[in-house]
Amino acid sequence: MSRNFICRFSRDENGAVTVDWVVLTAGLIIFGVLVASSIIGGATNMSTGMGAKLGEAEVPQVSWD
């Protein structure tokens, strides 16, 4: 009985598509997290530098006389 079960189990393809979708979805999620983390790092560095430059800037006096 166990040999018959193993033979049927090895030939059965039900659920294979589900496994494929789970693996593809996990890969896309991991890829998205990696891309987001690299973008967040660059955006943080740029905004820090921009804030420092804006903090150093002087606003000229304008008179409407």
Protein Blocks (a to p, Z undefined) as FASTA:
>chain_A
ZZmmmmmmmmpcghklmmmmmmmmmmmmmmmmmmmmmmmmmmmmmmmmmmmmmmmpccdd
ddfZZ
